């Protein structure tokens, strides 16, 4: 888990408000990461089931239940690393 990953998840979480459904470009505009970096990390986050498509055709992403659990601290990062094996 990197700072980019955390920023993406926290942006989608939109703490204190309703969760957001965003494209990679909109996430990039609201963080200090470039669009290509965000896109690459969204793929990794999706592979770990931390985000999911809201609308695949429009490249809209949302947090998954697993992503919410990780942000709450209910899912140890070590379990994410086990996914690579």
PDB file of N, CA, C and O in Angstrom:
ATOM      1  N   UNK A   1       0.855  -1.171   0.000  1.00  0.00           N
ATOM      2  CA  UNK A   1       0.000   0.000   0.000  1.00  0.00           C
ATOM      3  C   UNK A   1       0.900   1.232   0.000  1.00  0.00           C
ATOM      4  O   UNK A   1       1.792   1.367   0.837  1.00  0.00           O
ATOM      5  N   UNK A   2       0.653   2.113  -0.938  1.00  0.00           N
ATOM      6  CA  UNK A   2       1.479   3.312  -1.081  1.00  0.00           C
ATOM      7  C   UNK A   2       0.649   4.554  -0.753  1.00  0.00           C
ATOM      8  O   UNK A   2      -0.560   4.469  -0.540  1.00  0.00           O
ATOM      9  N   UNK A   3       1.314   5.699  -0.717  1.00  0.00           N
ATOM     10  CA  UNK A   3       0.628   6.969  -0.477  1.00  0.00           C
ATOM     11  C   UNK A   3      -0.408   7.241  -1.581  1.00  0.00           C
ATOM     12  O   UNK A   3      -1.481   7.781  -1.312  1.00  0.00           O
ATOM     13  N   UNK A   4      -0.080   6.867  -2.810  1.00  0.00           N
ATOM     14  CA  UNK A   4      -1.025   7.040  -3.914  1.00  0.00           C
ATOM     15  C   UNK A   4      -2.296   6.246  -3.634  1.00  0.00           C
ATOM     16  O   UNK A   4      -3.404   6.764  -3.769  1.00  0.00           O
ATOM     17  N   UNK A   5      -2.127   4.983  -3.242  1.00  0.00           N
ATOM     18  CA  UNK A   5      -3.275   4.127  -2.961  1.00  0.00           C
ATOM     19  C   UNK A   5      -4.146   4.731  -1.861  1.00  0.00           C
ATOM     20  O   UNK A   5      -5.369   4.792  -1.987  1.00  0.00           O
ATOM     21  N   UNK A   6      -3.508   5.170  -0.795  1.00  0.00           N
ATOM     22  CA  UNK A   6      -4.246   5.767   0.312  1.00  0.00           C
ATOM     23  C   UNK A   6      -4.991   7.020  -0.133  1.00  0.00           C
ATOM     24  O   UNK A   6      -6.154   7.208   0.224  1.00  0.00           O
ATOM     25  N   UNK A   7      -4.341   7.868  -0.899  1.00  0.00           N
ATOM     26  CA  UNK A   7      -4.995   9.086  -1.388  1.00  0.00           C
ATOM     27  C   UNK A   7      -6.215   8.761  -2.252  1.00  0.00           C
ATOM     28  O   UNK A   7      -7.248   9.421  -2.142  1.00  0.00           O
ATOM     29  N   UNK A   8      -6.097   7.757  -3.102  1.00  0.00           N
ATOM     30  CA  UNK A   8      -7.225   7.356  -3.958  1.00  0.00           C
ATOM     31  C   UNK A   8      -8.385   6.865  -3.092  1.00  0.00           C
ATOM     32  O   UNK A   8      -9.525   7.293  -3.271  1.00  0.00           O
ATOM     33  N   UNK A   9      -8.090   5.971  -2.160  1.00  0.00           N
ATOM     34  CA  UNK A   9      -9.141   5.425  -1.310  1.00  0.00           C
ATOM     35  C   UNK A   9      -9.804   6.507  -0.464  1.00  0.00           C
ATOM     36  O   UNK A   9     -11.026   6.524  -0.314  1.00  0.00           O
ATOM     37  N   UNK A  10      -8.991   7.411   0.090  1.00  0.00           N
ATOM     38  CA  UNK A  10      -9.556   8.483   0.913  1.00  0.00           C
ATOM     39  C   UNK A  10     -10.376   9.466   0.078  1.00  0.00           C
ATOM     40  O   UNK A  10     -11.369  10.008   0.564  1.00  0.00           O
ATOM     41  N   UNK A  11      -9.976   9.697  -1.158  1.00  0.00           N
ATOM     42  CA  UNK A  11     -10.748  10.582  -2.038  1.00  0.00           C
ATOM     43  C   UNK A  11     -12.112   9.967  -2.333  1.00  0.00           C
ATOM     44  O   UNK A  11     -13.127  10.662  -2.284  1.00  0.00           O
ATOM     45  N   UNK A  12     -12.145   8.682  -2.635  1.00  0.00           N
ATOM     46  CA  UNK A  12     -13.410   7.994  -2.875  1.00  0.00           C
ATOM     47  C   UNK A  12     -14.266   7.947  -1.609  1.00  0.00           C
ATOM     48  O   UNK A  12     -15.491   8.046  -1.674  1.00  0.00           O
ATOM     49  N   UNK A  13     -13.613   7.796  -0.468  1.00  0.00           N
ATOM     50  CA  UNK A  13     -14.331   7.736   0.805  1.00  0.00           C
ATOM     51  C   UNK A  13     -15.021   9.062   1.116  1.00  0.00           C
ATOM     52  O   UNK A  13     -16.155   9.077   1.595  1.00  0.00           O
ATOM     53  N   UNK A  14     -14.332  10.178   0.844  1.00  0.00           N
ATOM     54  CA  UNK A  14     -14.904  11.509   1.060  1.00  0.00           C
ATOM     55  C   UNK A  14     -15.398  11.649   2.500  1.00  0.00           C
ATOM     56  O   UNK A  14     -16.556  11.983   2.751  1.00  0.00           O
ATOM     57  N   UNK A  15     -14.489  11.385   3.433  1.00  0.00           N
ATOM     58  CA  UNK A  15     -14.817  11.309   4.859  1.00  0.00           C
ATOM     59  C   UNK A  15     -15.706  12.463   5.323  1.00  0.00           C
ATOM     60  O   UNK A  15     -15.467  13.626   4.999  1.00  0.00           O
ATOM     61  N   UNK A  16     -16.730  12.108   6.085  1.00  0.00           N
ATOM     62  CA  UNK A  16     -17.654  13.090   6.611  1.00  0.00           C
ATOM     63  C   UNK A  16     -18.801  13.413   5.666  1.00  0.00           C
ATOM     64  O   UNK A  16     -19.726  14.134   6.039  1.00  0.00           O
ATOM     65  N   UNK A  17     -18.753  12.899   4.473  1.00  0.00           N
ATOM     66  CA  UNK A  17     -19.784  13.132   3.456  1.00  0.00           C
ATOM     67  C   UNK A  17     -20.133  11.809   2.793  1.00  0.00           C
ATOM     68  O   UNK A  17     -19.602  10.765   3.169  1.00  0.00           O
ATOM     69  N   UNK A  18     -21.015  11.848   1.819  1.00  0.00           N
ATOM     70  CA  UNK A  18     -21.324  10.642   1.059  1.00  0.00           C
ATOM     71  C   UNK A  18     -20.104  10.225   0.243  1.00  0.00           C
ATOM     72  O   UNK A  18     -19.343  11.066  -0.236  1.00  0.00           O
ATOM     73  N   UNK A  19     -19.933   8.913   0.093  1.00  0.00           N
ATOM     74  CA  UNK A  19     -18.851   8.406  -0.747  1.00  0.00           C
ATOM     75  C   UNK A  19     -19.035   8.895  -2.173  1.00  0.00           C
ATOM     76  O   UNK A  19     -20.149   9.178  -2.613  1.00  0.00           O
ATOM     77  N   UNK A  20     -17.918   8.989  -2.885  1.00  0.00           N
ATOM     78  CA  UNK A  20     -17.930   9.479  -4.254  1.00  0.00           C
ATOM     79  C   UNK A  20     -17.739   8.343  -5.255  1.00  0.00           C
ATOM     80  O   UNK A  20     -17.149   7.311  -4.938  1.00  0.00           O
ATOM     81  N   UNK A  21     -18.237   8.547  -6.444  1.00  0.00           N
ATOM     82  CA  UNK A  21     -18.017   7.681  -7.597  1.00  0.00           C
ATOM     83  C   UNK A  21     -17.287   8.558  -8.602  1.00  0.00           C
ATOM     84  O   UNK A  21     -17.830   9.558  -9.071  1.00  0.00           O
ATOM     85  N   UNK A  22     -16.030   8.175  -8.939  1.00  0.00           N
ATOM     86  CA  UNK A  22     -15.173   9.070  -9.721  1.00  0.00           C
ATOM     87  C   UNK A  22     -14.413   8.339 -10.825  1.00  0.00           C
ATOM     88  O   UNK A  22     -14.191   7.130 -10.757  1.00  0.00           O
ATOM     89  N   UNK A  23     -14.025   9.099 -11.833  1.00  0.00           N
ATOM     90  CA  UNK A  23     -13.141   8.598 -12.883  1.00  0.00           C
ATOM     91  C   UNK A  23     -11.685   8.822 -12.447  1.00  0.00           C
ATOM     92  O   UNK A  23     -11.428   9.609 -11.536  1.00  0.00           O
ATOM     93  N   UNK A  24     -10.740   8.137 -13.090  1.00  0.00           N
ATOM     94  CA  UNK A  24      -9.332   8.390 -12.778  1.00  0.00           C
ATOM     95  C   UNK A  24      -8.952   9.860 -12.957  1.00  0.00           C
ATOM     96  O   UNK A  24      -8.183  10.398 -12.161  1.00  0.00           O
ATOM     97  N   UNK A  25      -9.477  10.510 -13.984  1.00  0.00           N
ATOM     98  CA  UNK A  25      -9.158  11.909 -14.234  1.00  0.00           C
ATOM     99  C   UNK A  25      -9.631  12.828 -13.127  1.00  0.00           C
ATOM    100  O   UNK A  25      -8.921  13.754 -12.736  1.00  0.00           O
ATOM    101  N   UNK A  26     -10.830  12.578 -12.621  1.00  0.00           N
ATOM    102  CA  UNK A  26     -11.357  13.408 -11.535  1.00  0.00           C
ATOM    103  C   UNK A  26     -10.572  13.168 -10.250  1.00  0.00           C
ATOM    104  O   UNK A  26     -10.311  14.109  -9.500  1.00  0.00           O
ATOM    105  N   UNK A  27     -10.198  11.937  -9.994  1.00  0.00           N
ATOM    106  CA  UNK A  27      -9.369  11.645  -8.816  1.00  0.00           C
ATOM    107  C   UNK A  27      -8.042  12.393  -8.941  1.00  0.00           C
ATOM    108  O   UNK A  27      -7.578  12.998  -7.975  1.00  0.00           O
ATOM    109  N   UNK A  28      -7.431  12.354 -10.120  1.00  0.00           N
ATOM    110  CA  UNK A  28      -6.159  13.041 -10.341  1.00  0.00           C
ATOM    111  C   UNK A  28      -6.302  14.544 -10.104  1.00  0.00           C
ATOM    112  O   UNK A  28      -5.416  15.164  -9.516  1.00  0.00           O
ATOM    113  N   UNK A  29      -7.400  15.127 -10.553  1.00  0.00           N
ATOM    114  CA  UNK A  29      -7.630  16.565 -10.379  1.00  0.00           C
ATOM    115  C   UNK A  29      -7.789  16.949  -8.913  1.00  0.00           C
ATOM    116  O   UNK A  29      -7.538  18.095  -8.541  1.00  0.00           O
ATOM    117  N   UNK A  30      -8.205  15.999  -8.078  1.00  0.00           N
ATOM    118  CA  UNK A  30      -8.448  16.278  -6.668  1.00  0.00           C
ATOM    119  C   UNK A  30      -7.358  15.753  -5.749  1.00  0.00           C
ATOM    120  O   UNK A  30      -7.497  15.789  -4.526  1.00  0.00           O
ATOM    121  N   UNK A  31      -6.282  15.269  -6.335  1.00  0.00           N
ATOM    122  CA  UNK A  31      -5.093  14.852  -5.591  1.00  0.00           C
ATOM    123  C   UNK A  31      -3.894  15.451  -6.314  1.00  0.00           C
ATOM    124  O   UNK A  31      -4.059  16.125  -7.332  1.00  0.00           O
ATOM    125  N   UNK A  32      -2.723  15.218  -5.814  1.00  0.00           N
ATOM    126  CA  UNK A  32      -1.531  15.739  -6.500  1.00  0.00           C
ATOM    127  C   UNK A  32      -0.862  14.674  -7.371  1.00  0.00           C
ATOM    128  O   UNK A  32       0.319  14.785  -7.701  1.00  0.00           O
ATOM    129  N   UNK A  33      -1.621  13.646  -7.738  1.00  0.00           N
ATOM    130  CA  UNK A  33      -1.088  12.576  -8.583  1.00  0.00           C
ATOM    131  C   UNK A  33      -1.570  12.759 -10.012  1.00  0.00           C
ATOM    132  O   UNK A  33      -2.662  13.275 -10.248  1.00  0.00           O
ATOM    133  N   UNK A  34      -0.745  12.333 -10.965  1.00  0.00           N
ATOM    134  CA  UNK A  34      -1.108  12.403 -12.369  1.00  0.00           C
ATOM    135  C   UNK A  34      -2.147  11.360 -12.738  1.00  0.00           C
ATOM    136  O   UNK A  34      -2.314  10.355 -12.047  1.00  0.00           O
ATOM    137  N   UNK A  35      -2.838  11.616 -13.832  1.00  0.00           N
ATOM    138  CA  UNK A  35      -3.907  10.724 -14.275  1.00  0.00           C
ATOM    139  C   UNK A  35      -3.402   9.306 -14.554  1.00  0.00           C
ATOM    140  O   UNK A  35      -4.056   8.336 -14.170  1.00  0.00           O
ATOM    141  N   UNK A  36      -2.259   9.172 -15.209  1.00  0.00           N
ATOM    142  CA  UNK A  36      -1.726   7.835 -15.504  1.00  0.00           C
ATOM    143  C   UNK A  36      -1.357   7.090 -14.230  1.00  0.00           C
ATOM    144  O   UNK A  36      -1.574   5.882 -14.129  1.00  0.00           O
ATOM    145  N   UNK A  37      -0.799   7.806 -13.255  1.00  0.00           N
ATOM    146  CA  UNK A  37      -0.458   7.189 -11.967  1.00  0.00           C
ATOM    147  C   UNK A  37      -1.721   6.700 -11.279  1.00  0.00           C
ATOM    148  O   UNK A  37      -1.768   5.576 -10.779  1.00  0.00           O
ATOM    149  N   UNK A  38      -2.737   7.537 -11.255  1.00  0.00           N
ATOM    150  CA  UNK A  38      -4.014   7.156 -10.633  1.00  0.00           C
ATOM    151  C   UNK A  38      -4.600   5.940 -11.346  1.00  0.00           C
ATOM    152  O   UNK A  38      -5.053   4.998 -10.696  1.00  0.00           O
ATOM    153  N   UNK A  39      -4.591   5.956 -12.654  1.00  0.00           N
ATOM    154  CA  UNK A  39      -5.154   4.835 -13.425  1.00  0.00           C
ATOM    155  C   UNK A  39      -4.428   3.524 -13.089  1.00  0.00           C
ATOM    156  O   UNK A  39      -5.070   2.499 -12.862  1.00  0.00           O
ATOM    157  N   UNK A  40      -3.098   3.561 -13.059  1.00  0.00           N
ATOM    158  CA  UNK A  40      -2.319   2.354 -12.745  1.00  0.00           C
ATOM    159  C   UNK A  40      -2.643   1.836 -11.349  1.00  0.00           C
ATOM    160  O   UNK A  40      -2.783   0.630 -11.146  1.00  0.00           O
ATOM    161  N   UNK A  41      -2.761   2.747 -10.393  1.00  0.00           N
ATOM    162  CA  UNK A  41      -3.035   2.320  -9.015  1.00  0.00           C
ATOM    163  C   UNK A  41      -4.475   1.852  -8.850  1.00  0.00           C
ATOM    164  O   UNK A  41      -4.737   0.971  -8.031  1.00  0.00           O
ATOM    165  N   UNK A  42      -5.404   2.408  -9.592  1.00  0.00           N
ATOM    166  CA  UNK A  42      -6.778   1.906  -9.539  1.00  0.00           C
ATOM    167  C   UNK A  42      -6.847   0.463 -10.011  1.00  0.00           C
ATOM    168  O   UNK A  42      -7.612  -0.332  -9.467  1.00  0.00           O
ATOM    169  N   UNK A  43      -6.060   0.123 -11.010  1.00  0.00           N
ATOM    170  CA  UNK A  43      -6.014  -1.272 -11.477  1.00  0.00           C
ATOM    171  C   UNK A  43      -5.520  -2.188 -10.366  1.00  0.00           C
ATOM    172  O   UNK A  43      -6.091  -3.252 -10.131  1.00  0.00           O
ATOM    173  N   UNK A  44      -4.450  -1.769  -9.681  1.00  0.00           N
ATOM    174  CA  UNK A  44      -3.927  -2.565  -8.564  1.00  0.00           C
ATOM    175  C   UNK A  44      -4.944  -2.660  -7.429  1.00  0.00           C
ATOM    176  O   UNK A  44      -5.142  -3.733  -6.859  1.00  0.00           O
ATOM    177  N   UNK A  45      -5.580  -1.547  -7.104  1.00  0.00           N
ATOM    178  CA  UNK A  45      -6.584  -1.553  -6.035  1.00  0.00           C
ATOM    179  C   UNK A  45      -7.773  -2.438  -6.411  1.00  0.00           C
ATOM    180  O   UNK A  45      -8.349  -3.103  -5.549  1.00  0.00           O
ATOM    181  N   UNK A  46      -8.137  -2.448  -7.675  1.00  0.00           N
ATOM    182  CA  UNK A  46      -9.231  -3.311  -8.127  1.00  0.00           C
ATOM    183  C   UNK A  46      -8.810  -4.781  -8.065  1.00  0.00           C
ATOM    184  O   UNK A  46      -9.613  -5.645  -7.712  1.00  0.00           O
ATOM    185  N   UNK A  47      -7.556  -5.060  -8.408  1.00  0.00           N
ATOM    186  CA  UNK A  47      -7.051  -6.431  -8.322  1.00  0.00           C
ATOM    187  C   UNK A  47      -7.072  -6.954  -6.892  1.00  0.00           C
ATOM    188  O   UNK A  47      -7.191  -8.160  -6.671  1.00  0.00           O
ATOM    189  N   UNK A  48      -6.955  -6.052  -5.921  1.00  0.00           N
ATOM    190  CA  UNK A  48      -7.008  -6.421  -4.502  1.00  0.00           C
ATOM    191  C   UNK A  48      -8.414  -6.255  -3.929  1.00  0.00           C
ATOM    192  O   UNK A  48      -8.620  -6.398  -2.724  1.00  0.00           O
ATOM    193  N   UNK A  49      -9.380  -5.954  -4.799  1.00  0.00           N
ATOM    194  CA  UNK A  49     -10.795  -5.810  -4.434  1.00  0.00           C
ATOM    195  C   UNK A  49     -11.051  -4.690  -3.431  1.00  0.00           C
ATOM    196  O   UNK A  49     -11.974  -4.776  -2.621  1.00  0.00           O
ATOM    197  N   UNK A  50     -10.227  -3.630  -3.486  1.00  0.00           N
ATOM    198  CA  UNK A  50     -10.433  -2.477  -2.609  1.00  0.00           C
ATOM    199  C   UNK A  50     -11.310  -1.424  -3.265  1.00  0.00           C
ATOM    200  O   UNK A  50     -11.952  -0.630  -2.577  1.00  0.00           O
ATOM    201  N   UNK A  51     -11.341  -1.415  -4.588  1.00  0.00           N
ATOM    202  CA  UNK A  51     -12.264  -0.576  -5.349  1.00  0.00           C
ATOM    203  C   UNK A  51     -12.935  -1.477  -6.374  1.00  0.00           C
ATOM    204  O   UNK A  51     -12.464  -2.575  -6.672  1.00  0.00           O
ATOM    205  N   UNK A  52     -14.037  -0.988  -6.898  1.00  0.00           N
ATOM    206  CA  UNK A  52     -14.754  -1.740  -7.925  1.00  0.00           C
ATOM    207  C   UNK A  52     -15.349  -0.750  -8.906  1.00  0.00           C
ATOM    208  O   UNK A  52     -15.487   0.439  -8.619  1.00  0.00           O
ATOM    209  N   UNK A  53     -15.696  -1.271 -10.066  1.00  0.00           N
ATOM    210  CA  UNK A  53     -16.360  -0.410 -11.037  1.00  0.00           C
ATOM    211  C   UNK A  53     -17.771  -0.093 -10.559  1.00  0.00           C
ATOM    212  O   UNK A  53     -18.503  -0.975 -10.109  1.00  0.00           O
ATOM    213  N   UNK A  54     -18.131   1.146 -10.660  1.00  0.00           N
ATOM    214  CA  UNK A  54     -19.526   1.571 -10.533  1.00  0.00           C
ATOM    215  C   UNK A  54     -20.158   1.460 -11.920  1.00  0.00           C
ATOM    216  O   UNK A  54     -21.298   1.020 -12.071  1.00  0.00           O
ATOM    217  N   UNK A  55     -19.382   1.871 -12.928  1.00  0.00           N
ATOM    218  CA  UNK A  55     -19.797   1.781 -14.328  1.00  0.00           C
ATOM    219  C   UNK A  55     -18.524   1.596 -15.153  1.00  0.00           C
ATOM    220  O   UNK A  55     -17.790   2.553 -15.404  1.00  0.00           O
ATOM    221  N   UNK A  56     -18.275   0.371 -15.565  1.00  0.00           N
ATOM    222  CA  UNK A  56     -17.032   0.046 -16.281  1.00  0.00           C
ATOM    223  C   UNK A  56     -16.927   0.793 -17.605  1.00  0.00           C
ATOM    224  O   UNK A  56     -15.846   1.259 -17.964  1.00  0.00           O
ATOM    225  N   UNK A  57     -18.029   0.912 -18.333  1.00  0.00           N
ATOM    226  CA  UNK A  57     -17.992   1.592 -19.633  1.00  0.00           C
ATOM    227  C   UNK A  57     -17.558   3.050 -19.510  1.00  0.00           C
ATOM    228  O   UNK A  57     -16.918   3.588 -20.413  1.00  0.00           O
ATOM    229  N   UNK A  58     -17.902   3.680 -18.410  1.00  0.00           N
ATOM    230  CA  UNK A  58     -17.556   5.087 -18.198  1.00  0.00           C
ATOM    231  C   UNK A  58     -16.331   5.255 -17.294  1.00  0.00           C
ATOM    232  O   UNK A  58     -15.975   6.381 -16.945  1.00  0.00           O
ATOM    233  N   UNK A  59     -15.685   4.150 -16.913  1.00  0.00           N
ATOM    234  CA  UNK A  59     -14.509   4.150 -16.032  1.00  0.00           C
ATOM    235  C   UNK A  59     -14.782   4.861 -14.711  1.00  0.00           C
ATOM    236  O   UNK A  59     -13.957   5.636 -14.228  1.00  0.00           O
ATOM    237  N   UNK A  60     -15.952   4.587 -14.133  1.00  0.00           N
ATOM    238  CA  UNK A  60     -16.312   5.142 -12.830  1.00  0.00           C
ATOM    239  C   UNK A  60     -16.015   4.121 -11.748  1.00  0.00           C
ATOM    240  O   UNK A  60     -16.443   2.970 -11.828  1.00  0.00           O
ATOM    241  N   UNK A  61     -15.284   4.551 -10.742  1.00  0.00           N
ATOM    242  CA  UNK A  61     -14.880   3.679  -9.644  1.00  0.00           C
ATOM    243  C   UNK A  61     -15.540   4.102  -8.343  1.00  0.00           C
ATOM    244  O   UNK A  61     -15.878   5.268  -8.138  1.00  0.00           O
ATOM    245  N   UNK A  62     -15.715   3.113  -7.468  1.00  0.00           N
ATOM    246  CA  UNK A  62     -16.209   3.357  -6.119  1.00  0.00           C
ATOM    247  C   UNK A  62     -15.469   2.434  -5.158  1.00  0.00           C
ATOM    248  O   UNK A  62     -14.840   1.461  -5.574  1.00  0.00           O
ATOM    249  N   UNK A  63     -15.552   2.750  -3.877  1.00  0.00           N
ATOM    250  CA  UNK A  63     -14.986   1.875  -2.859  1.00  0.00           C
ATOM    251  C   UNK A  63     -15.767   0.574  -2.820  1.00  0.00           C
ATOM    252  O   UNK A  63     -16.973   0.558  -3.067  1.00  0.00           O
ATOM    253  N   UNK A  64     -15.087  -0.500  -2.513  1.00  0.00           N
ATOM    254  CA  UNK A  64     -15.754  -1.779  -2.285  1.00  0.00           C
ATOM    255  C   UNK A  64     -15.910  -1.962  -0.772  1.00  0.00           C
ATOM    256  O   UNK A  64     -15.374  -1.181   0.014  1.00  0.00           O
ATOM    257  N   UNK A  65     -16.637  -2.985  -0.381  1.00  0.00           N
ATOM    258  CA  UNK A  65     -16.756  -3.290   1.048  1.00  0.00           C
ATOM    259  C   UNK A  65     -15.382  -3.561   1.650  1.00  0.00           C
ATOM    260  O   UNK A  65     -15.099  -3.159   2.778  1.00  0.00           O
ATOM    261  N   UNK A  66     -14.547  -4.235   0.901  1.00  0.00           N
ATOM    262  CA  UNK A  66     -13.195  -4.542   1.379  1.00  0.00           C
ATOM    263  C   UNK A  66     -12.367  -3.265   1.531  1.00  0.00           C
ATOM    264  O   UNK A  66     -11.587  -3.146   2.476  1.00  0.00           O
ATOM    265  N   UNK A  67     -12.527  -2.316   0.616  1.00  0.00           N
ATOM    266  CA  UNK A  67     -11.836  -1.034   0.721  1.00  0.00           C
ATOM    267  C   UNK A  67     -12.281  -0.258   1.937  1.00  0.00           C
ATOM    268  O   UNK A  67     -11.463   0.354   2.623  1.00  0.00           O
ATOM    269  N   UNK A  68     -13.580  -0.280   2.211  1.00  0.00           N
ATOM    270  CA  UNK A  68     -14.102   0.377   3.415  1.00  0.00           C
ATOM    271  C   UNK A  68     -13.513  -0.273   4.676  1.00  0.00           C
ATOM    272  O   UNK A  68     -13.125   0.415   5.620  1.00  0.00           O
ATOM    273  N   UNK A  69     -13.456  -1.598   4.670  1.00  0.00           N
ATOM    274  CA  UNK A  69     -12.898  -2.322   5.821  1.00  0.00           C
ATOM    275  C   UNK A  69     -11.437  -1.946   6.037  1.00  0.00           C
ATOM    276  O   UNK A  69     -11.006  -1.754   7.174  1.00  0.00           O
ATOM    277  N   UNK A  70     -10.675  -1.839   4.954  1.00  0.00           N
ATOM    278  CA  UNK A  70      -9.264  -1.476   5.096  1.00  0.00           C
ATOM    279  C   UNK A  70      -9.123  -0.064   5.673  1.00  0.00           C
ATOM    280  O   UNK A  70      -8.296   0.166   6.555  1.00  0.00           O
ATOM    281  N   UNK A  71      -9.916   0.864   5.185  1.00  0.00           N
ATOM    282  CA  UNK A  71      -9.850   2.243   5.677  1.00  0.00           C
ATOM    283  C   UNK A  71     -10.250   2.331   7.153  1.00  0.00           C
ATOM    284  O   UNK A  71      -9.725   3.172   7.882  1.00  0.00           O
ATOM    285  N   UNK A  72     -11.166   1.480   7.599  1.00  0.00           N
ATOM    286  CA  UNK A  72     -11.565   1.457   9.013  1.00  0.00           C
ATOM    287  C   UNK A  72     -10.512   0.784   9.884  1.00  0.00           C
ATOM    288  O   UNK A  72     -10.548   0.911  11.108  1.00  0.00           O
ATOM    289  N   UNK A  73      -9.572   0.067   9.262  1.00  0.00           N
ATOM    290  CA  UNK A  73      -8.574  -0.672  10.028  1.00  0.00           C
ATOM    291  C   UNK A  73      -8.999  -2.086  10.350  1.00  0.00           C
ATOM    292  O   UNK A  73      -8.350  -2.763  11.147  1.00  0.00           O
ATOM    293  N   UNK A  74     -10.085  -2.544   9.737  1.00  0.00           N
ATOM    294  CA  UNK A  74     -10.591  -3.892   9.986  1.00  0.00           C
ATOM    295  C   UNK A  74      -9.936  -4.949   9.105  1.00  0.00           C
ATOM    296  O   UNK A  74     -10.147  -6.144   9.310  1.00  0.00           O
ATOM    297  N   UNK A  75      -9.154  -4.524   8.138  1.00  0.00           N
ATOM    298  CA  UNK A  75      -8.478  -5.446   7.216  1.00  0.00           C
ATOM    299  C   UNK A  75      -6.996  -5.105   7.224  1.00  0.00           C
ATOM    300  O   UNK A  75      -6.602  -4.061   6.704  1.00  0.00           O
ATOM    301  N   UNK A  76      -6.162  -5.973   7.809  1.00  0.00           N
ATOM    302  CA  UNK A  76      -4.725  -5.690   7.865  1.00  0.00           C
ATOM    303  C   UNK A  76      -4.099  -5.639   6.467  1.00  0.00           C
ATOM    304  O   UNK A  76      -4.472  -6.404   5.577  1.00  0.00           O
ATOM    305  N   UNK A  77      -3.163  -4.742   6.296  1.00  0.00           N
ATOM    306  CA  UNK A  77      -2.450  -4.612   5.022  1.00  0.00           C
ATOM    307  C   UNK A  77      -1.758  -5.920   4.654  1.00  0.00           C
ATOM    308  O   UNK A  77      -1.626  -6.239   3.473  1.00  0.00           O
ATOM    309  N   UNK A  78      -1.318  -6.674   5.651  1.00  0.00           N
ATOM    310  CA  UNK A  78      -0.647  -7.951   5.390  1.00  0.00           C
ATOM    311  C   UNK A  78      -1.553  -8.898   4.600  1.00  0.00           C
ATOM    312  O   UNK A  78      -1.073  -9.681   3.779  1.00  0.00           O
ATOM    313  N   UNK A  79      -2.852  -8.825   4.848  1.00  0.00           N
ATOM    314  CA  UNK A  79      -3.776  -9.688   4.099  1.00  0.00           C
ATOM    315  C   UNK A  79      -3.832  -9.296   2.630  1.00  0.00           C
ATOM    316  O   UNK A  79      -4.072 -10.147   1.773  1.00  0.00           O
ATOM    317  N   UNK A  80      -3.616  -8.035   2.332  1.00  0.00           N
ATOM    318  CA  UNK A  80      -3.579  -7.593   0.938  1.00  0.00           C
ATOM    319  C   UNK A  80      -2.350  -8.133   0.241  1.00  0.00           C
ATOM    320  O   UNK A  80      -2.404  -8.524  -0.925  1.00  0.00           O
ATOM    321  N   UNK A  81      -1.242  -8.153   0.960  1.00  0.00           N
ATOM    322  CA  UNK A  81      -0.002  -8.666   0.393  1.00  0.00           C
ATOM    323  C   UNK A  81      -0.107 -10.151   0.095  1.00  0.00           C
ATOM    324  O   UNK A  81       0.523 -10.640  -0.843  1.00  0.00           O
ATOM    325  N   UNK A  82      -0.907 -10.885   0.894  1.00  0.00           N
ATOM    326  CA  UNK A  82      -1.108 -12.309   0.652  1.00  0.00           C
ATOM    327  C   UNK A  82      -1.823 -12.550  -0.673  1.00  0.00           C
ATOM    328  O   UNK A  82      -1.694 -13.626  -1.257  1.00  0.00           O
ATOM    329  N   UNK A  83      -2.576 -11.561  -1.155  1.00  0.00           N
ATOM    330  CA  UNK A  83      -3.293 -11.706  -2.418  1.00  0.00           C
ATOM    331  C   UNK A  83      -2.333 -11.921  -3.588  1.00  0.00           C
ATOM    332  O   UNK A  83      -2.715 -12.506  -4.602  1.00  0.00           O
ATOM    333  N   UNK A  84      -1.096 -11.457  -3.456  1.00  0.00           N
ATOM    334  CA  UNK A  84      -0.125 -11.554  -4.549  1.00  0.00           C
ATOM    335  C   UNK A  84       0.424 -12.964  -4.708  1.00  0.00           C
ATOM    336  O   UNK A  84       0.989 -13.295  -5.751  1.00  0.00           O
ATOM    337  N   UNK A  85       0.269 -13.778  -3.708  1.00  0.00           N
ATOM    338  CA  UNK A  85       0.856 -15.118  -3.759  1.00  0.00           C
ATOM    339  C   UNK A  85       0.061 -16.055  -4.609  1.00  0.00           C
ATOM    340  O   UNK A  85       0.427 -17.222  -4.752  1.00  0.00           O
TER     341      UNK A  85
END
